[in-house]
Amino acid sequence: MTNQNGRFGVHGGQYIPETLMNAVIELEEVYNHYKADAQFNQELTDLYNDYAGRPSKLYFARKMSADLDGAKIYLKREDLNHTGSHKINNVLGQALLARKMGKTRLIAETGAGQHGVATATAAALMGMECVVFMGEEDTIRQALNVYRMRLLGAEVVTVRTGTGTLKDAVSEAMREWTSRIADTHYCLGSVMGPHPFPVMVRDFQAVISREIKAQLMEKEGRLPDAVIACVGGGSNAMGSFYHFIEEPGVKLIGCEAAGRGIDTFETAATVNTGRMGIFHGMKSYFCQDEYGQIAPVYSISAGLDYPGIGPEHAYLHDIGRAEYVPVTDNEAVEAFEYLSRMEGIIPAIESAHAIAHAIKIATVMDKEQTIVVTISGRGDKDCAAIARYRGEDIHD
């Protein structure tokens, strides 16, 4: 899917300052060495199984399927992983790699806080220093996760520049990495940034689709008709899609945060509203203003509140292999409440975007067809924000 320069079609690349070039080249060389190393892969598998709690369950949502009276819906339960989301898959891989490189310090960006919590967790486990950059707006929305990161021993740096959200946290983390390469690894949380990050993060998250494939074959004796996942930068979606890309009978659907609607400026639906640009070290699609500047974006979900999309997703869109659909705040909140009441599973508001679209398409599919929805994280972190959205003033 990618050539030697980390390109997915025209997307990807390494658009970074010269000061970072050596660090990125070193990372690429080390990753290419260890991804084929049996001992490294065994260590990572042991961490997944014994520490993170993999394989995660593939759950048949019986009540939801019966209620919608259409396709069978299976939920890939990444919310059951240690720390409560898919983020731990990538972080354990990168932290292990950083340790092999002799790094003693991990830095990370975070929006919803789950990647920050996962990074702080891995740093605690491996005895490493940890600094997490988080936009001011997100520290307010996700106060519980800020506390969790500090409890785990991480320093949380509040980023007040720009819109005080995920894009500004990424910018600040990249600046920090530039100033302290010798002992520091930037543990990027999504399939974005300069090569090799989009490839490396995808490979660590591909455990999701590898498990889905085996688990659904066991349960149904066939591949799914559709795989649905939410998309911000796009790591849980890329992980959910990867082992199905070469299976043309499986529809791949990414659900973007439409915010208050793609016909408004308060949206983060990059594929639906953005255009080609270069930002955060990669060429991809970005939400931009009339002058080509990165536009401020909005979503109720801190984790999807990013103005770009990973380059492999941009490529899958270009070649028509995956479809990217917008889901509004209101649709996501309704899906959040629906799954909670219907199946007793409170999903992250990010994952609720995927549930919303599954609800929409399941009803027009046949009963023998199957949909797999990735529940990328659990929703305790979002309960206070959703209550406020519904007019109930509760605090974390």
SVG drawing of the C-alpha trace seen along z (x, -y; Angstrom):
<svg xmlns="http://www.w3.org/2000/svg" viewBox="-37 -34 58 55">
<polyline fill="none" stroke="black" stroke-width="0.4" points="0.0,0.0 3.0,-2.3 6.2,-2.9 9.7,-3.4 9.1,-7.0 6.1,-6.4 3.7,-7.6 0.1,-6.5 -0.5,-7.7 0.3,-11.4 -0.3,-11.5 2.2,-11.1 5.9,-12.0 8.2,-13.7 7.5,-17.5 9.5,-18.3 12.3,-20.7 15.8,-19.5 16.4,-19.3 13.9,-16.3 15.2,-14.5 17.8,-12.4 15.3,-11.4 12.7,-10.3 15.3,-8.4 16.6,-6.6 13.0,-5.7 12.3,-4.3 15.5,-2.2 14.9,-0.9 11.2,-0.1 12.1,1.7 14.6,3.8 12.3,4.7 9.1,5.3 10.6,8.4 12.3,9.4 10.8,12.5 11.8,11.6 10.4,8.0 7.1,9.4 6.9,12.0 7.5,9.3 4.8,7.2 2.3,10.1 3.0,10.9 2.3,7.3 -0.9,7.3 -2.2,10.6 -1.0,10.3 -1.1,6.6 -3.6,5.0 -6.0,7.9 -6.1,8.9 -7.6,10.4 -10.5,8.0 -14.0,9.5 -16.2,9.6 -19.7,9.3 -22.9,10.0 -25.2,7.1 -28.4,9.2 -30.8,6.7 -29.6,3.9 -29.7,6.2 -33.3,7.3 -34.4,3.8 -33.1,2.5 -34.5,5.6 -31.7,5.7 -28.1,6.8 -26.5,8.6 -24.3,6.2 -21.1,7.2 -19.1,4.9 -15.3,5.1 -14.8,4.3 -11.6,2.2 -13.2,0.4 -12.3,3.5 -8.6,3.0 -6.5,1.9 -6.8,-2.0 -10.2,-1.8 -9.4,-2.2 -7.5,-1.0 -4.7,-3.5 -2.8,-1.0 -2.1,1.2 0.0,-1.5 1.6,-2.9 2.9,0.5 4.5,1.0 6.1,-2.4 7.2,-2.4 8.9,1.0 10.6,-0.4 11.7,-3.5 13.3,-1.3 15.2,0.6 16.5,-2.7 17.8,-3.6 15.3,-6.5 14.3,-7.2 11.5,-9.8 8.2,-9.6 6.2,-12.6 2.8,-12.5 -0.2,-14.7 -3.7,-13.9 -7.2,-15.2 -9.8,-13.0 -7.0,-12.1 -7.0,-8.3 -3.7,-8.4 -2.2,-10.4 -3.4,-8.0 -2.1,-5.0 1.3,-6.7 1.5,-7.6 0.6,-3.9 3.3,-2.5 5.9,-5.0 5.0,-3.9 5.3,-0.2 8.6,-0.7 10.1,-3.2 10.3,-6.1 9.7,-9.8 6.5,-11.0 5.2,-14.4 1.8,-14.8 0.7,-17.9 -3.1,-18.7 -5.1,-21.6 -6.6,-23.9 -10.1,-23.3 -9.6,-19.5 -8.2,-19.6 -11.6,-21.1 -13.6,-18.6 -11.6,-15.7 -10.6,-16.6 -10.9,-13.0 -8.2,-11.9 -5.9,-14.7 -6.1,-13.4 -5.4,-9.9 -2.3,-10.9 -0.9,-12.8 -1.8,-9.9 0.3,-7.6 3.3,-10.0 3.1,-12.0 3.5,-15.8 0.5,-17.3 1.3,-20.5 -1.7,-22.7 -1.4,-24.1 -3.1,-27.5 -2.1,-28.5 -4.5,-28.4 -7.8,-26.8 -6.4,-24.9 -7.4,-21.5 -5.7,-18.5 -4.0,-20.1 -2.2,-22.6 -1.2,-19.8 0.4,-18.0 2.3,-21.2 3.6,-21.6 4.7,-18.0 6.6,-18.3 8.3,-21.4 9.3,-19.7 10.7,-16.7 12.8,-19.0 14.4,-20.5 15.3,-17.2 15.8,-14.3 18.7,-12.5 16.7,-10.9 13.1,-11.5 10.7,-9.5 7.6,-11.2 4.8,-8.6 2.4,-9.9 -1.1,-8.7 -2.6,-8.3 -1.9,-7.2 -0.6,-10.7 2.5,-12.8 5.7,-12.2 6.7,-8.7 7.2,-6.2 4.4,-7.1 1.4,-6.4 2.8,-3.0 4.1,-2.1 0.9,-3.1 -1.2,-1.3 0.8,1.9 0.5,1.8 -3.3,1.1 -3.8,3.8 -4.1,6.3 -7.8,5.1 -8.7,6.3 -6.6,9.4 -8.7,10.4 -12.0,9.4 -11.2,11.6 -10.5,14.7 -13.3,14.1 -16.0,13.5 -15.0,16.5 -15.4,18.5 -18.8,17.1 -20.3,16.7 -18.0,18.7 -17.6,15.7 -16.2,12.2 -18.3,9.2 -20.2,7.2 -19.1,3.9 -16.6,2.7 -17.4,-0.7 -15.2,-2.9 -14.9,-6.5 -12.1,-8.6 -10.2,-11.6 -6.6,-11.1 -7.8,-7.6 -5.8,-5.0 -8.7,-2.8 -10.3,-2.9 -7.0,-2.0 -6.5,0.8 -10.0,2.1 -9.7,1.8 -6.2,3.0 -6.7,6.8 -9.8,6.2 -8.3,3.8 -7.6,6.7 -11.1,8.2 -13.3,6.3 -16.5,7.8 -16.0,6.0 -17.3,2.4 -15.0,0.1 -16.8,-2.9 -15.1,-5.7 -17.3,-8.1 -16.1,-11.6 -17.2,-14.2 -19.6,-16.6 -20.1,-18.6 -23.0,-21.0 -23.1,-20.0 -20.9,-19.9 -22.7,-22.9 -21.4,-25.0 -17.9,-26.1 -18.4,-24.1 -17.3,-20.7 -14.3,-18.4 -15.3,-16.3 -12.0,-16.4 -12.7,-14.2 -16.2,-15.7 -15.1,-19.4 -11.3,-19.6 -8.8,-19.8 -5.2,-18.7 -2.6,-20.4 0.6,-19.9 0.5,-20.0 2.1,-18.2 4.7,-16.6 2.4,-15.0 0.5,-15.7 -3.2,-14.8 -6.6,-16.3 -7.1,-19.2 -9.9,-21.6 -8.7,-24.9 -9.9,-28.5 -10.1,-30.5 -6.4,-31.4 -5.2,-27.8 -4.6,-28.2 -5.6,-25.3 -9.2,-26.1 -10.4,-25.8 -12.6,-22.7 -15.3,-21.7 -16.8,-18.4 -18.4,-17.5 -15.8,-14.7 -12.3,-15.9 -10.8,-12.8 -12.2,-13.6 -11.6,-17.3 -8.7,-17.3 -8.5,-19.2 -6.8,-16.5 -6.9,-12.8 -4.1,-10.2 -2.6,-9.8 -3.6,-6.2 -7.2,-7.1 -6.9,-9.9 -5.5,-7.4 -8.3,-4.8 -10.8,-7.6 -9.1,-8.6 -9.2,-5.0 -12.7,-4.5 -11.8,-1.6 -13.2,-3.2 -16.2,-5.5 -16.1,-8.4 -19.4,-9.7 -20.2,-12.7 -22.0,-12.2 -23.3,-15.2 -23.0,-15.8 -26.7,-15.2 -26.6,-11.8 -23.6,-10.8 -25.2,-11.7 -28.4,-9.8 -26.3,-6.8 -24.3,-7.1 -27.6,-6.9 -29.1,-4.2 -26.2,-1.7 -26.1,-2.4 -29.8,-1.6 -30.0,1.2 -26.8,3.2 -25.6,1.9 -22.4,0.6 -21.5,-3.0 -19.3,-3.9 -16.8,-6.7 -18.5,-9.6 -15.9,-9.1 -17.2,-5.4 -20.8,-6.6 -20.2,-8.3 -19.7,-4.8 -22.7,-3.4 -24.9,-6.2 -24.0,-5.2 -24.4,-1.5 -28.0,-2.3 -28.6,-4.1 -27.4,-1.3 -28.4,1.8 -32.1,1.3 -31.6,1.4 -29.4,4.5 -30.5,8.1 -30.8,10.2 -28.0,12.6 -25.6,9.7 -23.1,8.7 -21.7,5.3 -18.7,5.0 -18.5,1.7 -15.3,0.9 -16.0,-0.5 -12.7,-2.3 -13.1,-3.3 -15.4,-3.4 -17.6,-6.4 -17.1,-7.2 -14.9,-10.1 -17.8,-11.6 -20.7,-11.2 -20.4,-14.7 -20.1,-16.4 -23.1,-14.5 -25.1,-15.4 -24.2,-19.0 -25.2,-18.7 -28.6,-17.5 -28.9,-20.4 -28.0,-18.6 -25.2,-20.3 -23.1,-17.6 -19.4,-17.6 -16.7,-15.0"/>
</svg>
